Amino acid sequence: MFAEGLAPVRAGAKFGYSDVKGDTVIAPQFDFAARFAEGLAAAGIGSKQGYIDKNGMFVLVPQFEIADLAVFSEGLAAVRIGEFIAGKWGYMNKSGKVVIQPQFDAAGPFSDGLAVVANGGKWGYIDKSGNVVIPLQYASSSSFGDGLAAVKTGDAADSKTGYIDKTGTIVIAPQYDAAFAFSGGLAAVRVGSKYGFIDKTGKLAIPARLDFVDSFSGPLAAFRQGPETDGKWGYLDRSGKIVIAPQFDYADLFSPGDALAAVRIGDEKTGKWGYVRAP
């Protein structure tokens, strides 16, 4: 997807970056390339990854294993130290200095000053000093967005998901079969087998009638009509109106600053990618 004006693209076996005009601005040279965030993007040479700037220069040299890095958020990035199974996650700053020691089985990005982390299958939240501020007690958790985070309080398969605030207080009672982070005042939830969107009071703002949805990014959210295997993707606005009809085999998030989203026609291996612009 586009982020900060650039999107990773593949030419043959190598990855580079193009701008919103489709011009290549960082030549294909990487074996792996992720989206930009806060001016940096994870990129790999061989089996090692580091971070590049928007000139394509490594500012943190490739030294981490594949899948051991996350995007920077609020100045920090999660990084795994150690073997794939036994390694632990901590956080480093943009100088590559580890500022929160590796101690977690899983770690998410910072948002609203907190990051979701897990140990022993239980999830909670830390602050930027690495202090646990909401105990690791949930069966699953999302990142904070708009001051709220989705949490599943029970371990049973049929347990429901609700939302907590930054003090850990439940503000929307567990009632959803699945729930995702808030973005711009709306969050995607699943009720039974269908998806819709709620507002911050827990009221359904867009009825649960869709087969699958992604979060809002900017004015639009991607949704799928039909089964996962051969359903088609389109986009709807915050009123629930379909503004780009389902016609794609996959549709990515819109990039807020560039109002572009990557879409694919065809299957994952042989399909072709392009971009749509928000109306």
Summary of the structure (lengths in Angstrom):
residues: 279
radius of gyration: 19.3
end to end distance: 17.6
largest distance: 50.3
contacts: 900
relative contact order: 0.08
helix: 0%
strand: 60%
